[in-house]
């Protein structure tokens, strides 16, 4: 099971989410884009941020040289 540190996630990602929401809303209102399109842009951005969080937490370390029997990690 994946253990998320909620305080770290909040400190790191909430400001980014707020900035994306604010910029999307401001640009949408300035350019005269409809509310549904602005909302869909914000939802897509939130989905991308969520996937970035999951890939960051679940992804393996590429520079981890455990089980490197051929010495390939030294080439990096």
C-alpha positions as CSV (number, residue, x, y, z in Angstrom):
1,X,0.0,0.0,0.0
2,X,1.2,3.5,-0.8
3,X,1.7,5.8,2.1
4,X,1.2,9.4,1.2
5,X,2.4,12.1,3.6
6,X,-0.6,14.4,3.4
7,X,1.1,17.5,4.8
8,X,3.8,17.3,2.2
9,X,1.2,16.9,-0.6
10,X,-0.8,19.9,0.7
11,X,2.3,22.1,1.0
12,X,3.6,21.2,-2.4
13,X,0.5,20.8,-4.6
14,X,-2.3,23.0,-3.2
15,X,-0.5,26.3,-4.2
16,X,0.1,24.9,-7.7
17,X,-3.6,23.9,-8.0
18,X,-4.7,27.3,-6.8
19,X,-2.4,29.1,-9.3
20,X,-3.7,26.9,-12.2
21,X,-7.3,27.6,-11.2
22,X,-6.7,31.3,-10.9
23,X,-4.8,31.7,-14.2
24,X,-7.3,29.5,-16.1
25,X,-10.2,31.6,-14.7
26,X,-8.5,34.9,-15.4
27,X,-7.5,34.0,-19.0
28,X,-10.9,32.5,-19.6
29,X,-12.7,35.6,-18.5
30,X,-10.3,37.9,-20.4
31,X,-10.7,36.0,-23.6
32,X,-14.4,35.5,-23.3
33,X,-14.4,31.7,-23.1
34,X,-17.5,30.0,-21.8
35,X,-17.6,28.7,-18.2
36,X,-17.9,25.1,-19.2
37,X,-14.7,25.3,-21.2
38,X,-12.9,27.0,-18.3
39,X,-14.1,24.3,-16.0
40,X,-13.1,21.5,-18.3
41,X,-9.6,23.0,-18.6
42,X,-9.3,23.2,-14.8
43,X,-10.5,19.6,-14.5
44,X,-8.0,18.4,-17.0
45,X,-5.2,20.2,-15.2
46,X,-6.2,18.6,-11.9
47,X,-6.2,15.2,-13.6
48,X,-2.7,15.8,-14.9
49,X,-1.5,17.0,-11.5
50,X,-3.0,14.0,-9.8
51,X,-1.2,11.7,-12.3
52,X,2.0,13.5,-11.7
53,X,1.7,13.0,-7.9
54,X,1.0,9.3,-8.4
55,X,3.9,8.7,-10.9
56,X,6.2,10.6,-8.5
57,X,5.2,8.4,-5.6
58,X,5.0,5.0,-7.4
59,X,7.7,5.4,-10.0
60,X,11.0,3.6,-9.5
61,X,14.3,5.3,-9.0
62,X,16.2,5.1,-12.3
63,X,19.5,5.7,-10.6
64,X,19.0,2.9,-8.1
65,X,21.8,0.4,-8.9
66,X,20.5,-2.6,-7.0
67,X,20.3,-5.8,-9.0
68,X,22.6,-4.2,-11.6
69,X,24.7,-7.3,-12.5
70,X,26.0,-5.9,-15.8
71,X,27.0,-2.5,-14.5
72,X,24.6,-0.6,-16.7
73,X,23.8,2.0,-14.1
74,X,27.4,3.3,-14.4
75,X,26.7,4.3,-18.0
76,X,24.1,6.9,-16.8
